[in-house]
């Protein structure tokens, strides 16, 4: 049994990327894994100010919701990120969380397998490339981890527009394979 953390970074109710994340989580649970779903909606996440205190102390100077999320990520075997794509890049909330998790860098971590779920109004194959590249920059800092899968669903812009889309089943199956 693996410990899986699924992080939904959209703040929008009825989010299409969150729907993919929920299906991934359901698949991982069906496969017998312990799954924790973390939504950034309603979380207090301050911007990194680049003070690098976290590199000396192992903790950020800000007291918000990031340390609890970071602990979940550090303890996980599998991390799945879900984000809407805005202007051909990951959401600002996702990037802010990644920046704030800089305090993890010197710590021991368990995660090896990283997954990315993305949605966008645009549907061209190149749309998710920058979001994947941005996440790959984070993954590269953790040499024992790799991007195991990326699922993109384009053509979904309005809330809940993904309902009935075959990508939901693909997300479920991806979750079952972790």
Residue, then its C-alpha position, 0 to 999 in steps of 0.5 A: x500500500x502506498x501513501x498518495x497525496x492528491x493536491x487540487x490547486x484550483x480555487x473555483x467551485x466546480x473545477x474541471x481539474x479538481x474533477x480529474x483529481x477526484x477521479x485519480x484519488x478514487x482510482x488510487x483508493x480502489x487499488x488499495x492505497x491510502x489517499x489524502x485529497x488536499x484542496x487549496x480552495x480556502x487555504x491561507x498560502x502566502x507568497x514566498x519572499x525569498x528570505x531563505x530562512x527555510x534553508x537554515x531553519x527547515x521552516x518558513x517564517x510564515x505561519x499559514x497552511x503550507x507547513x501542514x501540506x508540506x508534511x503530507x507531501x514529505x510523507x507521501x510515496x506518490x504526489x499528484x498535482x491537479x491544475x487548471x492551465x491559465x495562459x499556458x502555465x500552471x495556476x498561480x496557486x500551484x506555483x506559489x505552493x511549490x515556491x513555499x515548499x522550498x523548506x522541503x529541499x534539505x529534508x528527507x522525502x518519501x515521494x518517488x512518483x509524481x503525476x500531473x493532471x491539467x485542464x484548459x479551455x484550449x485543446x491543442x496538444x502543446x497547451x500543457x507543455x509549460x505547466x509540465x515543464x514548470x513542475x519538472x523543475x520542481x521534480x528535478x530538485x528531488x533526484x529520487x522522484x520522476x514524473x510518472x504520468x501527465x493527463x491533459x483534458x482540453x476544451x473544458x473552460x466552464x465549471x463542470x464542463x468536464x462532466x461526461x468526458x472520457x478523461x475522467x475515466x482515464x484519471x481514474x485508471x491512472x490512479x489505479x495504476x500508481 
